[in-house]
Amino acid sequence: MMLRLMGLFAIIPATVFLTISFFILFTIRKIETGGLRVFGYVITALLWCCSLLAFSVGVYTLSTGRHPMISMLKHMQCGQMQGMMQGRMPEMMHGQK
């Protein structure tokens, strides 16, 4: 139940990204230089994509009760524990395959 409520916290980064993009768009209207204006539009589009991604993960967490990053972390920890039980360090720790 508590993990589902974590999905509500996705509203915070989505709101921050959208607020920053609003101020960038507001500033672009005052800029005369074309190159800087294009850069501002690119940054705004990237912020909108990040906002959409954060909001999508929040909706996914609310609807399923599972967070994608937590399952990935559990999978990584299992691999590291197996490596330690075999008496060697995991490959990720020292960069060798």
Summary of the structure (lengths in Angstrom):
residues: 97
radius of gyration: 20.4
end to end distance: 39.1
largest distance: 63.4
contacts: 236
relative contact order: 0.14
helix: 82%
strand: 0%
